[in-house]
Amino acid sequence: GGLRALLTWAPEILAWYEERFGPYPFSRILVVEHPTDVGVAMTAEGIVFLPRWFFARENLTASNTLTRLGLYVLAHELAHFWWGIGTGVDFDAENWLSEGLTQYLAISWYEERFGSEGGNLFVFDKKGLGEELVSYYLGFLNLREHLTELPYLELAFLGFDEAVVKPTREVRYDQVTPDRLYNKGYLVLRALAHLVGADAFQQALRRAAQEFRGKELTVAALKGIVEEESGQDLQRFFADWVWGEAWADYGIAGFRQRRTEEGYEIELTLTYAGTGTLPVPVELRGPEDRRKTLRWEPRGEAVETLTVATDFPVREVVLDPEHRVLDTDRLNNRWPRRYVWAMRNELPLDAYVVRADPSGAFALQYLNRFGFAVYPQERAAEGWVRFGRTGALSGWAQVQESLVGSVTLTRYLWATPRTGSTATYWEQVGALSLTLARLPEWAFGLGLSWSMGVARACAGSASLLLAEGGYGLSFSHTELFALGPHLYPTLTLSLGFASPELPSRFWPTLAELRFLALGEEGAPQAQNKAAAVLGLWLPPILPAYSLAQAALLSEVRPRLFLAAGQLWNDPEDRSTFLEVGGEVWITLEALGGLLVLQGVVGLTWPLLPAGPVLLYFGLAG
Ligand SMILES: [Zn+2]
């Protein structure tokens, strides 16, 4: 049913492509719902594979939740009949010609059909509770801004940006290859279309699709065709943005204006950082929707002034209002700076998000880069800032009897495990953190955490704590082994030690044993602890069971465990604990599968000291 409904759109999409980029190169299309649980669509000659995953979640929480996302995927797959299938490409080095151009067609169609501004991904005809819920959580999502530009901003922020065209063996950041080819790839083509003009670019794509049908299209050939159709020399553009690693941050730091006899003279203070430039549209906005757009050709200097005459007073200046150029930071693209008062979920790429509640609590945030919050009633404040992939700084403070608080400096640790590809793949494998706290006693903490999932699967942490002349040490490590298909034994070892001077509230806690953690006073503490947990993950059950369409019970994973632990202050007098149990980890999905919740339900049987079987449950993110 869902597939058939989606396919009624295929003629419209194909007609739109045919009109602009030439006829559909095959005589028919076979669309197949592929039965695996992987949410990936694919295209081959005359065949489109769409995932069953999608159709099982299409009506989750609200009917037709995923319809527009599905149309975007369908538009992408159909566009491959022009790029990547209709014209062949070198998939190793020049896959951009397949995925980037396909994205360009799909997003162009989508924006013409559904509008380019604001929340255009989760829109409903009907009103209802489910629809309200999806709109509240996801209603702000814009296809281009949040699904293509935000991933580019993120990879630039993390220092994982590289050229869209290069051989696989030279790829340095393979973990972001899809974002680089599809999302940055789309943005590069959007910038090119803007540079040469939309009509010339469309004409060039039409020629490329026709001249290279059934042959291999190359980047050099595409460049030649776009140059011919536009009459522009594009050597610089391709060298910088296609084969090269150019980046740019355009900004505005303010403007001044004065009255003249004819109107107003505006002096813009513009800022630039980067290694490549593109002409930037600049929009001056005045009262009563008066607007003037000009083109700024950055000279590559850190600060430039630009003087413009207008016949209206300027209230606001916006650089690149339609996001036509690649810009690694849009927060500085407006003067005055923009603040969005968030009433529901919002994620502007060019503004601070401000939240406040009647108690006076106030928070300000920009993406995942920095944020702070003030809670006047609690006389408390907190803040954090991230430094790309390098690390982060965070802290909080509160006025109690005296000022208490802490500051933590975190350094992220990365490794490049072997993946079987010739490209280099980066995995975050841990964090090193330093904490200075006043509670109100001074305390100092040094922490190291690690987790790996690519070459092997393990996780753990170690820490040192100094407070009031005492010290504490802790260590924990879990290793996951592969015994057979979906059969994973795990082993966890934990150790803890506290010197007698360390305040007892910092002493090691034996929380590894479920029945102890469930105790009324919480898990017990002592100066020394040792624990071992043997676990076994069993094959999951995939019920795909719908809970009245509000949520989908998609996975149930059973786990068995045997846990033992000791606590002692005096080595001659140790308390020993032992338990055996089983639990199931349950995955629930809502909002079309875009919100995933995990919960656990289990039984534990204390063997030492012997006790009754206990039931427990919990929810995880
Ligand atoms: Zn594709």
Residues whose N, C-alpha, C, O or C-beta is under 5 A from the ligand:
A	BS01	ZN	E99
